[in-house]
Amino acid sequence: MRAPVALSLSLGATIASAKLQPRRITIIPDFVTNYAPLVYLDQNDVYLPSDIQAQLNNTYPALNYTALPKADVPSPLLLSDLEQLNIRGNCGQNFDACPIYLTSKDNVTTDPPWLYGVLPDPVTGKTVGARSCAIIVNDHGGGLVDAYYMYFYAFNYGSVVLGQLLGNHVGDWEHTMVRFKEGIPISVWLSQHEYGQAFTYDALLKKGPRPIIYSAFGSHANFAVAGTHSRNVSVVTVNDYTSPGPVWDPTLSAYFYTYTPSSATNGTFVPSDPTTPTGWLYFEGRWGDEQYLDSDPRQVNFLNASIAWKYETGPTGPLDKGLNRTDVCPNVSGTPCTTLSVLPITSGSRIPATVTRTTSSQFSVPTGTGGGNSTSRSAGSTSSTLTSTNGAGGLNVKVGFTFWGVVAALLVW
């Protein structure tokens, strides 16, 4: 919900003021782009960064699994208008209680093309034709500045647990936050599923001054190194996989904003360009389908235990990601914020690259000063040799690419 503003004494004065005053814009400090992360997408991931407006084009807003009346929805539904849907769901800064869902017009099991996003240009790293990132800057004063790099994907592909795929959802927001002091980066937050990890800036691998982030296969969780990342969910171990695949430079396809908080969960966004939409940032609903009912033939209730499902609810947007933090970590009650100064050790990649990339790239994985082992590979090539020495497991294989190979690989996880 937009932060309150003072009301004019008369409607006429308000209209006159709106006509005479240009739209307010902001200036983004150069250090926000100079030290912005570069994202290495997983070599097997087919669900790539996606255009934010395209998500609206390919969905309809729904309440209780029913499309909102056309009279209640702007047509066409644009990013600048998305905030208007909050009133339809009686939303009010309680994201969990805002029942508006941007629901796919297509049956997602048919793999509509828009779910796959855009492969970054192999030379520039830009998602050409797709605004797939929002960069949001919160200046706390006293030289302390937080820059949030919000990454958008049209689809989250889940994890295989005991042979069952779980955790798919339409829409996926992940982010990196870099904290600056007097324009110098000091720490970095990486979002991962329900929480994430914080590192000192010096610990991370870099290309020039820019930290390297690895986006996990399917889930797009952010990690500091390539390899296999295990976490315990209830009584099972679930793995994320990262590798030096195509390189994405989010700054080249981003909207830029500053954010001034008015409360713990609310504030005001100001764009860097007068043509940049802002209304979507105040949307409190979900960027994907509501979790399918157990009666839906697409749905699987894992072990019929109602603890996990094949298709889950889509995510909330950037406003719900803790844009006014005390520490580099989100303000989560009872969760300590630990900033790591050494990169973690992970096991080597368990599967070779299996997805065809049609063009070669000039990017290569950097060697850094962060304490991690280095990997060298050209991103996005049609044929190459992958050498990985991260952690305990080494891999040196000739890459053979087939699209359906990734399906076979998933079945043996």
C-alpha positions as CSV (number, residue, x, y, z in Angstrom):
1,M,0.0,0.0,0.0
2,R,1.3,3.4,-0.9
3,A,2.5,5.6,2.0
4,P,-0.1,8.3,3.0
5,V,0.2,11.7,1.4
6,A,-1.3,15.0,2.5
7,L,-4.6,15.7,0.9
8,S,-5.2,19.0,-0.9
9,L,-7.8,21.4,0.4
10,S,-9.9,21.0,-2.7
11,L,-10.2,18.6,-5.6
12,G,-9.6,21.4,-8.0
13,A,-6.4,22.3,-6.4
14,T,-5.2,18.7,-6.5
15,I,-6.0,18.4,-10.3
16,A,-4.3,21.8,-11.0
17,S,-1.2,20.7,-9.0
18,A,-1.0,17.4,-10.9
19,K,-1.1,19.2,-14.2
20,L,1.5,21.7,-13.4
21,Q,4.1,19.6,-11.5
22,P,6.4,17.1,-13.4
23,R,6.5,13.6,-12.0
24,R,9.2,13.3,-9.3
25,I,12.3,11.3,-10.3
26,T,15.4,10.2,-8.4
27,I,19.1,9.8,-9.0
28,I,20.7,6.4,-8.4
29,P,24.4,6.6,-7.1
30,D,27.0,5.2,-9.6
31,F,28.3,2.8,-7.0
32,V,25.0,0.9,-7.1
33,T,25.7,-0.2,-10.7
34,N,29.5,-0.3,-10.4
35,Y,29.3,-3.0,-7.7
36,A,26.1,-4.7,-8.9
37,P,26.1,-8.5,-8.9
38,L,26.6,-10.6,-12.0
39,V,24.4,-13.7,-12.0
40,Y,25.5,-17.0,-13.3
41,L,22.4,-19.0,-14.3
42,D,22.7,-22.7,-14.0
43,Q,23.8,-24.5,-17.1
44,N,20.8,-26.7,-17.1
45,D,18.1,-24.2,-16.2
46,V,15.5,-23.5,-18.8
47,Y,13.4,-21.2,-16.6
48,L,15.3,-17.9,-17.2
49,P,14.9,-14.3,-16.2
50,S,11.5,-13.0,-17.4
51,D,9.9,-9.7,-18.4
52,I,7.9,-8.3,-15.4
53,Q,5.1,-6.8,-17.6
54,A,4.8,-10.1,-19.5
55,Q,3.7,-11.8,-16.3
56,L,0.7,-9.5,-16.3
57,N,0.0,-10.1,-20.0
58,N,-0.1,-13.9,-19.5
59,T,-2.1,-14.0,-16.3
60,Y,-5.4,-12.7,-14.9
61,P,-6.1,-11.6,-11.3
62,A,-8.2,-14.1,-9.4
63,L,-9.9,-14.2,-6.0
64,N,-10.9,-17.6,-4.5
65,Y,-9.9,-19.3,-7.8
66,T,-12.2,-17.1,-9.7
67,A,-11.3,-14.3,-12.1
68,L,-12.1,-10.8,-10.9
69,P,-14.9,-9.1,-12.8
70,K,-13.6,-7.4,-15.9
71,A,-15.1,-4.1,-14.6
72,D,-12.8,-4.3,-11.6
73,V,-9.6,-4.8,-13.6
74,P,-7.8,-2.1,-15.7
75,S,-7.6,-3.1,-19.3
76,P,-5.0,-3.7,-20.4
77,L,-3.5,-4.5,-17.0
78,L,-0.2,-2.5,-16.8
79,L,2.5,-2.4,-14.2
80,S,1.6,1.2,-13.5
81,D,-2.0,0.1,-12.6
82,L,-1.3,-3.1,-10.6
83,E,-1.6,-1.4,-7.2
84,Q,-5.3,-0.9,-8.0
85,L,-6.0,-4.6,-7.4
86,N,-5.2,-4.3,-3.7
87,I,-8.6,-2.8,-3.0
88,R,-10.3,-5.7,-4.6
89,G,-8.8,-8.1,-2.1
90,N,-9.2,-5.7,0.9
91,C,-5.4,-5.8,1.3
92,G,-3.7,-3.6,3.8
93,Q,0.0,-4.3,4.4
94,N,-0.7,-7.9,5.4
95,F,0.7,-9.8,2.5
96,D,-0.4,-13.2,3.8
97,A,-4.0,-11.9,3.9
98,C,-4.1,-10.4,0.4
99,P,-6.0,-13.0,-1.6
100,I,-5.3,-11.6,-5.1
101,Y,-3.4,-14.1,-7.4
102,L,-2.0,-13.4,-10.8
103,T,-3.2,-16.7,-12.3
104,S,-1.9,-18.2,-15.5
105,K,-4.2,-18.0,-18.5
106,D,-2.6,-21.2,-19.7
107,N,-2.4,-24.7,-18.1
108,V,1.2,-24.6,-16.9
109,T,1.5,-28.4,-17.4
110,T,1.5,-27.7,-21.2
111,D,4.7,-25.6,-20.8
112,P,3.6,-22.4,-22.4
113,P,6.6,-20.5,-23.9
114,W,6.3,-17.5,-21.7
115,L,7.3,-19.5,-18.6
116,Y,10.8,-19.9,-20.0
117,G,11.9,-16.3,-20.0
118,V,14.8,-14.9,-21.9
119,L,18.3,-16.2,-22.4
120,P,20.8,-13.4,-21.7
121,D,22.8,-12.1,-24.6
122,P,26.0,-14.1,-24.7
123,V,28.2,-11.0,-25.2
124,T,26.5,-8.3,-23.0
125,G,24.6,-10.5,-20.5
126,K,21.4,-8.4,-21.2
127,T,17.9,-10.0,-21.3
128,V,17.1,-8.3,-24.6
129,G,13.5,-7.2,-24.8
130,A,12.7,-8.1,-21.2
131,R,12.8,-5.9,-18.1
132,S,13.6,-8.7,-15.6
133,C,15.0,-6.8,-12.6
134,A,14.2,-4.0,-10.3
135,I,17.0,-2.2,-8.4
136,I,15.8,-0.5,-5.3
137,V,18.0,1.8,-3.2
138,N,17.3,2.7,0.5
139,D,19.5,5.5,1.8
140,H,19.5,5.1,5.6
141,G,21.6,8.3,6.1
142,G,25.0,8.6,7.6
143,G,26.6,7.1,4.5
144,L,24.7,3.7,4.9
145,V,23.0,2.6,1.7
146,D,21.3,-0.7,0.9
147,A,20.8,-1.6,-2.8
148,Y,18.3,-4.4,-3.6
149,Y,18.7,-6.3,-6.9
150,M,15.3,-8.0,-7.4
151,Y,15.4,-10.8,-10.0
152,F,12.2,-12.0,-11.6
153,Y,11.5,-15.3,-13.2
154,A,8.1,-16.4,-14.6
155,F,8.3,-19.9,-13.2
156,N,10.0,-21.7,-10.3
157,Y,10.8,-25.4,-10.9
158,G,10.8,-27.3,-7.7
159,S,12.9,-30.1,-6.2
160,V,12.6,-33.9,-6.5
161,V,12.0,-35.5,-3.1
162,L,11.8,-39.3,-3.0
163,G,11.0,-39.4,-6.7
164,Q,8.3,-36.7,-6.5
165,L,8.6,-33.2,-8.0
166,L,7.5,-30.7,-5.4
167,G,7.4,-26.9,-5.0
168,N,6.6,-25.7,-8.5
169,H,5.0,-22.3,-8.7
170,V,4.2,-19.6,-11.2
171,G,6.3,-16.4,-10.6
172,D,9.5,-16.2,-8.7
173,W,11.2,-13.3,-7.0
174,E,14.7,-13.6,-5.7
175,H,17.2,-10.9,-4.6
176,T,20.6,-9.9,-3.7
177,M,21.2,-6.9,-1.3
178,V,24.5,-5.1,-1.2
179,R,25.1,-2.8,1.8
180,F,27.4,0.2,1.2
181,K,29.1,2.5,3.7
182,E,30.3,5.8,2.1
183,G,29.9,4.2,-1.3
184,I,32.0,1.2,-0.5
185,P,30.4,-2.3,-0.5
186,I,30.8,-4.0,2.9
187,S,28.3,-7.0,2.9
188,V,26.0,-8.9,0.6
189,W,22.7,-10.8,1.3
190,L,21.7,-13.7,-0.9
191,S,18.1,-14.9,-0.8
192,Q,17.5,-18.6,-0.6
193,H,14.1,-20.2,-0.2
194,E,12.7,-19.2,3.2
195,Y,15.8,-17.2,4.3
196,G,19.3,-16.9,2.8
197,Q,23.0,-16.2,3.6
198,A,25.1,-13.0,4.3
199,F,28.7,-12.6,3.3
200,T,31.3,-9.9,3.5
201,Y,31.8,-8.3,0.2
202,D,35.5,-9.2,0.3
203,A,34.6,-12.9,0.7
204,L,32.8,-13.2,-2.6
205,L,34.2,-14.2,-6.0
206,K,34.2,-11.2,-8.4
207,K,34.5,-10.1,-12.0
208,G,36.3,-6.8,-11.6
209,P,34.5,-5.1,-8.6
210,R,31.3,-6.9,-9.2
211,P,30.3,-9.9,-7.0
212,I,29.4,-13.2,-8.6
213,I,26.1,-14.8,-7.7
214,Y,25.1,-18.3,-8.7
215,S,21.4,-18.9,-9.4
216,A,20.2,-22.4,-8.6
217,F,18.7,-24.7,-11.1
218,G,14.9,-24.2,-11.2
219,S,14.5,-22.6,-7.8
220,H,16.8,-19.6,-8.6
221,A,18.0,-19.4,-5.0
222,N,21.2,-17.4,-4.8
223,F,24.5,-18.9,-3.7
224,A,28.1,-17.7,-3.5
225,V,29.7,-20.7,-5.1
226,A,29.0,-23.4,-7.8
227,G,28.2,-26.9,-6.7
228,T,25.6,-28.8,-4.7
229,H,23.9,-27.1,-1.8
230,S,22.0,-29.3,0.6
231,R,19.4,-28.3,3.2
232,N,17.1,-30.3,5.5
233,V,13.4,-29.9,5.0
234,S,11.5,-31.9,7.7
235,V,13.1,-35.3,7.6
236,V,14.5,-35.2,4.0
237,T,17.5,-33.6,2.4
238,V,16.8,-31.3,-0.6
239,N,19.6,-30.2,-2.9
240,D,20.1,-27.0,-4.9
241,Y,22.5,-27.1,-7.9
242,T,24.5,-24.2,-9.2
243,S,27.0,-24.0,-12.0
244,P,28.7,-21.4,-14.3
245,G,26.1,-21.3,-17.0
246,P,25.0,-18.2,-19.0
247,V,25.9,-14.8,-17.5
248,W,23.2,-12.3,-16.7
249,D,23.9,-8.7,-16.0
250,P,20.7,-7.5,-14.3
251,T,21.6,-3.8,-14.5
252,L,21.1,-3.8,-18.3
253,S,17.4,-4.7,-18.1
254,A,16.3,-3.1,-14.8
255,Y,13.9,-0.5,-13.5
256,F,15.6,1.8,-10.9
257,Y,14.0,3.3,-7.8
258,T,14.8,4.8,-4.5
259,Y,12.7,3.7,-1.5
260,T,11.8,5.8,1.6
261,P,10.3,3.8,4.4
262,S,7.3,5.1,6.3
263,S,6.9,2.0,8.5
264,A,8.4,-1.5,8.8
265,T,6.4,-2.8,5.9
266,N,5.6,0.3,3.8
267,G,7.2,3.3,2.1
268,T,7.4,5.3,-1.1
269,F,9.1,4.4,-4.3
270,V,10.5,7.1,-6.6
271,P,11.7,6.0,-10.1
272,S,14.9,7.2,-11.8
273,D,13.1,7.9,-15.0
274,P,9.7,9.5,-15.6
275,T,8.5,6.7,-17.8
276,T,9.3,4.0,-15.3
277,P,6.1,2.4,-13.7
278,T,5.8,2.4,-9.9
279,G,2.3,1.2,-9.1
280,W,3.3,-2.5,-9.3
281,L,5.7,-2.1,-6.4
282,Y,2.8,-1.5,-4.1
283,F,0.9,-4.6,-5.2
284,E,0.3,-6.8,-2.1
285,G,-1.0,-9.9,-3.9
286,R,0.8,-12.9,-5.4
287,W,2.7,-13.0,-8.6
288,G,1.4,-16.5,-9.6
289,D,-1.4,-19.0,-9.1
290,E,-2.9,-19.9,-5.8
291,Q,-1.9,-23.3,-4.7
292,Y,-4.0,-25.8,-6.7
293,L,-6.6,-27.7,-4.7
294,D,-6.0,-31.3,-4.0
295,S,-8.9,-32.1,-6.2
296,D,-7.2,-30.4,-9.2
297,P,-5.7,-33.2,-11.4
298,R,-2.5,-31.2,-11.7
299,Q,-1.9,-31.3,-8.0
300,V,0.0,-33.9,-5.9
301,N,-0.3,-33.9,-2.1
302,F,3.0,-35.4,-1.1
303,L,2.4,-38.7,0.8
304,N,-1.2,-37.3,1.3
305,A,0.3,-35.7,4.4
306,S,-0.5,-32.1,3.5
307,I,3.1,-31.1,4.2
308,A,4.2,-30.4,0.6
309,W,2.6,-30.2,-2.8
310,K,3.7,-30.3,-6.4
311,Y,2.3,-26.9,-7.1
312,E,2.5,-24.1,-4.5
313,T,1.3,-20.5,-4.3
314,G,3.2,-17.9,-6.2
315,P,5.4,-15.3,-4.3
316,T,4.7,-11.8,-3.0
317,G,6.6,-8.9,-4.6
318,P,9.6,-6.7,-3.7
319,L,7.7,-4.7,-1.0
320,D,7.5,-7.9,1.1
321,K,11.2,-8.6,1.0
322,G,12.3,-6.4,4.0
323,L,13.4,-3.2,2.3
324,N,14.2,-1.4,5.5
325,R,16.6,-3.7,7.4
326,T,18.6,-3.1,10.5
327,D,21.2,-5.7,9.5
328,V,22.1,-7.0,6.1
329,C,19.8,-10.0,6.8
330,P,16.0,-9.6,6.8
331,N,14.5,-8.7,10.2
332,V,13.2,-12.1,11.1
333,S,12.3,-12.5,14.8
334,G,14.5,-15.1,16.6
335,T,16.9,-15.6,13.6
336,P,20.4,-14.3,14.2
337,C,22.2,-12.4,11.4
338,T,25.5,-14.0,10.7
339,T,27.8,-12.5,8.1
340,L,30.2,-15.1,6.7
341,S,33.8,-14.1,5.8
342,V,34.7,-17.4,4.1
343,L,33.0,-19.1,1.2
344,P,31.3,-22.4,2.0
345,I,32.6,-25.7,0.6
346,T,30.2,-27.6,-1.6
347,S,30.3,-30.9,-3.4
348,G,31.0,-31.0,-7.1
349,S,28.2,-30.9,-9.7
350,R,26.2,-34.2,-9.8
351,I,25.1,-33.9,-13.4
352,P,26.7,-32.6,-16.6
353,A,25.2,-29.8,-18.7
354,T,22.3,-31.1,-20.7
355,V,20.6,-28.0,-22.2
356,T,21.6,-26.7,-25.6
357,R,22.7,-23.1,-25.7
358,T,22.8,-21.8,-29.3
359,T,25.5,-19.2,-29.0
360,S,28.9,-18.9,-27.4
361,S,29.8,-16.3,-24.8
362,Q,32.8,-14.1,-24.1
363,F,32.2,-14.3,-20.4
364,S,34.2,-16.7,-18.3
365,V,33.9,-17.6,-14.6
366,P,36.2,-15.4,-12.6
367,T,38.8,-16.4,-10.1
368,G,38.4,-14.4,-6.9
369,T,39.8,-13.6,-3.6
370,G,36.9,-15.0,-1.6
371,G,38.6,-18.3,-0.6
372,G,36.6,-20.5,-3.0
373,N,38.0,-22.8,-5.7
374,S,37.8,-21.5,-9.2
375,T,36.0,-22.9,-12.2
376,S,36.6,-22.1,-15.9
377,R,34.0,-22.4,-18.6
378,S,32.5,-20.3,-21.4
379,A,28.8,-19.7,-20.7
380,G,26.2,-20.5,-23.2
381,S,28.3,-22.5,-25.7
382,T,27.0,-25.3,-27.8
383,S,29.9,-27.6,-26.8
384,S,32.6,-27.1,-24.2
385,T,34.5,-28.9,-21.5
386,L,33.4,-28.3,-17.9
387,T,36.0,-28.5,-15.2
388,S,34.9,-28.1,-11.6
389,T,37.0,-28.5,-8.5
390,N,34.6,-26.9,-6.0
391,G,34.7,-28.7,-2.7
392,A,35.3,-32.4,-2.4
393,G,34.0,-33.6,-5.7
394,G,35.8,-32.9,-9.0
395,L,34.2,-33.3,-12.4
396,N,36.0,-33.2,-15.8
397,V,33.6,-34.3,-18.5
398,K,32.9,-33.6,-22.1
399,V,29.5,-31.9,-22.3
400,G,26.9,-33.4,-24.5
401,F,23.7,-31.4,-24.9
402,T,20.2,-32.7,-25.2
403,F,17.1,-30.9,-24.0
404,W,15.4,-34.0,-22.6
405,G,18.6,-35.1,-20.8
406,V,17.7,-32.9,-17.9
407,V,14.5,-34.8,-17.5
408,A,16.4,-38.1,-17.3
409,A,18.9,-36.5,-14.8
410,L,16.0,-35.4,-12.6
411,L,14.7,-38.9,-12.4
412,V,17.9,-40.3,-10.9
413,W,18.1,-37.6,-8.2
